[in-house]
C-alpha cells in the first residue's frame, strides 16, 4: 500500500482574493506598532490600503503561532515598492502587522 501526501493550506490565489475583498469592505485593523512603523518608514495609509486592495502576494500564506494565515502583499505605489504584512483571522478579518 502506497501512502499519498495531501497538501493542506490556504491557496495563494484564494488568500489574495480574500485580502482584496476584506480590505475593500473595511474588515481590517492596523496594529499600533504598524502605525509607528508607517510613520518611521515614510508610508501613508493610502499606500497601505491600495496595496491591500490591489497588491499581489509574494510570501505566504503561512500559519503563524496564533493560528492566523500570514501573507506579505506588495504593490508599486507612486514609484515606491510597498510591502504589507497581514494576518487573515478566521477568514473574515485582517490584521495589518507591518509595512516595509
N, C-alpha and C positions, 0 to 999 in steps of 0.2 A: 504494500500500500504506500502510495506516494502522497506526502503532505503538500498542500497548496498554501502559499502565503497570500493572504488577502490584506491589502493596504487599507487602513482606516485613516480618516482625517478629513479635513476641510479642503476641497479642491480650490486652487488659486483663482480660477475664473469665478466661482461661486462667491468666494470671500470678497473679491473685488466688486462684484455687483452689489453685495450686501453692504459694503462700506459706502459705496456711492449712494445707495438708497437711504441708509440710516443718516448719513451726513446731510443729505438733501432735506430730510424730514426733521432735522434738528434733534435727533436722538443720540446726542453725544454730550460728554462733559470734558472740559480741559482741566487736567490735573494742575494744582497750584505750582508745582516745580516746573511744569512745562511752560507756564506763563512767564516765569522768571527766565527760563532759557530762551524763550522767544525774544524778550527784550534784550538780553545779553548778546544774542547772536544776530540781532537786527532783522527779525522776521515780523511781518504783520499778521494779524488774524485773517485778513483777506487771503494771503498766500497760503496759510494753513488750510482754510476752508476750501479754496479752489483745488488744492492738492488732494484733499479727501474726496471731493465731489467728482474729480476728473482724472486723478492720477492712476498710475499702474503699480501693482505690487511687484517689488523686486526682491523681497526677502519674506519668507514665511508662506503661509501661516504655520505657526508652531505653537504648541500648547505651552503655556507658562506655568509657574508654580501655583497660580490661583485657579487654574482650570480654564482660563480665557485663551482665545486664539490671538496671538500677536503677529502683526504684519508691519512691514515698512513699505510705505507708499511713496512714490516720487513723481514729481512733475516739474518741468521747467516753467517758471513764472517770471515774466519780465526779464528774461535772460539769466535768471539765477535758479540753480537747482535747489528745490525744496524737498526735503525728505521728512516724512512724518511717521512716527511710530504710534500705532493704535492697537488697542486690545478690544476684541469683539467679545462682549459679555452676554451670555445666554442667547446669542443670535438675535438680540433685539436692542442692543445698546452698545455704544462705543466709548472707550476712554482714550483720550489723547494723552499719550505718555511723554513724548519727546519730539523735538524738531531739530533738524540738522541742516 
